[in-house]
Amino acid sequence: MKTPSSSSYVVFCVMLVLLLGTQVSTAITCNPLELSACAGAITSSTTPTALCCNKLKEQRPCLCQYVKDPNLQKLVNSPNARNVAVTCGSPFPTC
């Protein structure tokens, strides 16, 4: 029986990661509490943390939904929130 080469193993691992990454990215759960890591940056204009930027990028597909929510609208649609999005390299979507 022939054993797989290490390059075959690497290719398999890369393909697996790509497939799992695709599934994870399509299974986004919109949860505005995920953006709590950005609260300080949004309310006091401080520099957003890496965690904030990661959460913002994860929740980006949900931002238009948050803007339509009267309870979240003022916070999510504020100039500071938009500045945080730009600083994180994830500009606010056009809703």
C-alpha positions in Angstrom: 0.0 0.0 0.0 1.4 3.4 -1.0 1.5 6.0 1.8 0.5 9.6 0.9 3.3 12.1 0.6 3.7 15.0 2.9 2.8 17.4 0.1 -0.5 15.5 -0.4 -1.2 15.9 3.3 -0.6 19.6 3.1 -2.9 20.0 0.1 -5.6 18.1 1.9 -5.2 20.3 5.0 -5.4 23.5 3.0 -8.5 22.3 1.2 -10.1 21.3 4.5 -9.4 24.7 6.0 -10.8 26.5 3.0 -14.0 24.4 3.0 -14.5 24.9 6.7 -13.8 28.6 6.5 -16.4 28.9 3.8 -19.0 27.2 5.9 -18.2 29.3 8.9 -18.4 32.5 7.0 -21.8 31.7 5.6 -23.2 30.7 9.0 -23.1 34.2 10.6 -25.3 34.8 13.6 -26.4 38.4 13.9 -25.9 39.3 17.5 -25.4 43.0 18.3 -23.8 42.0 21.6 -20.8 40.8 19.6 -20.1 44.5 19.0 -19.7 45.2 22.7 -15.9 45.0 22.2 -16.3 48.2 20.2 -18.3 50.1 22.8 -15.4 52.1 24.1 -14.2 53.1 20.6 -17.7 54.1 19.5 -18.7 56.1 22.6 -15.4 57.8 23.4 -13.5 57.9 20.0 -10.6 55.8 21.2 -8.7 53.5 18.8 -10.6 50.2 18.3 -8.9 47.1 19.5 -8.1 44.1 17.3 -11.0 42.2 19.0 -13.3 45.1 18.1 -12.2 45.0 14.5 -12.6 41.2 14.3 -16.1 41.3 15.7 -17.0 44.2 13.5 -15.9 42.3 10.4 -17.8 39.3 11.5 -21.0 41.3 12.1 -20.7 43.5 9.0 -23.4 41.6 7.1 -25.7 42.4 10.0 -25.1 46.1 10.2 -28.0 47.2 7.9 -30.3 45.0 10.1 -29.0 46.8 13.2 -29.5 50.2 11.7 -33.2 49.3 11.1 -33.6 48.4 14.8 -34.8 51.5 16.7 -32.9 50.3 19.9 -29.6 50.1 18.0 -29.9 52.7 15.3 -28.4 55.7 17.1 -25.3 53.7 18.3 -24.6 51.7 15.1 -25.3 54.6 12.7 -23.3 57.2 14.6 -20.4 59.0 13.1 -18.0 57.4 15.7 -19.3 53.9 14.7 -18.6 54.6 11.0 -15.1 55.9 11.9 -14.4 52.7 13.8 -15.5 50.7 10.8 -13.2 52.7 8.5 -10.3 52.4 11.0 -10.8 48.6 11.1 -10.7 48.4 7.3 -14.4 47.4 7.1 -16.3 50.4 5.7 -20.0 50.6 6.7 -22.2 49.0 4.0 -24.6 51.0 1.9 -28.0 50.1 3.3 
